[in-house]
Amino acid sequence: MFSTYSGFAQTNNVIVDLPIDLTTDFHVYTIEYDPGSVRFLLDGTQLQSWSSGVPRSSMYLFANAWFPFWLAGEMPTTDRYTYVDWIEHIGR
């Protein structure tokens, strides 16, 4: 799910079926933000971008892993984990 928020409201939202199985290896997730545009990449491949409804000032980064009740598939029977190796912020 790729989303943007601006002015205290969700401005863009799309659910994308990813082209790979994310459970087989570590992956690099990238959000490239500039005032007026945002790009979402997976392992260097762009999956979504917007140039409208994008915040014009800085925001907090929120990273999580969750299994919403409305998501198709079976809920895990045991706890699962997301391992984050690093987070990098490059100011512009």
N, C-alpha and C positions, 0 to 999 in steps of 0.2 A: 504494500500500500504506500503510495507516494502522496503526500499532502503538503499544502502550504497554508499558513495562517497569517492574516494581516488585519489590523484594525479590530482585534478581538474576535475574529470570525474565520472559519475555514473558507479559503478562497479557491483552492484547487484540491481535487482528490481523485485518484485513479487506482484501481486494483489491477496489478499486472501479474500474469503467470510467468514466473521466472524460467529462463531457458535451461537451467541446470539444477541438479540436486544439491542444495546448499549443505547437506549433511555429510558430504563425502570429503570435504577438505576445508581449510581456512580460505576466506575470500576477502577482498579489499572492497569496501563500500565507500563511495566518495560522494560528498555533497559539495558542489561548486556554487558558491553564492556570490553574486555581485548585486549592488542595488539595481533592481530592474530585471534580474534574471536569476534562475536557479536551474542546476542540472544535477541529476541523480545518476551515478554510474556504478556498475558492478564489474570488478576486475578490469576496469578501463573501458568498458562498453557502456555507452549512454543508453539508459532505459526510459528516461522521462525528462522533460524540460518544460519550463514555463517562463514567459516574459510578462505576464500580467498576474495580478493578485499576489505579488511578491512583496514582502516587507521592505521598506526603504531604510530601516535602521537595524542595528544589531539586535539579536535575540539570544536566548539561552539554547544550548544544544541538549536535547533529551533523547537518550538512547535506551531502548528497552527490547525485551523479547516477551511475547505474550501469545496466548492461545485463546482468542475470543470465541464465545459460545456459538457465534454464527458462522464460523469458518468450517468449510466442508472437511470431512475426514474424522478419524477417531481420535479422541483425546488420549494422551499418553497415560499409561497406568502407573508410572513412577515419575518422580521429578526428573526434569531435563534441564540442561544448562546451556548457556551461551557464553563462550569464552571470548573475551576481548583482549587482544594482544597489545594494541596501542590505539590511541586517539591522538591525532595531530591537528592543530589549528594553525593555519597560515594566514596571518592578517594581511589585509590589502589596504 
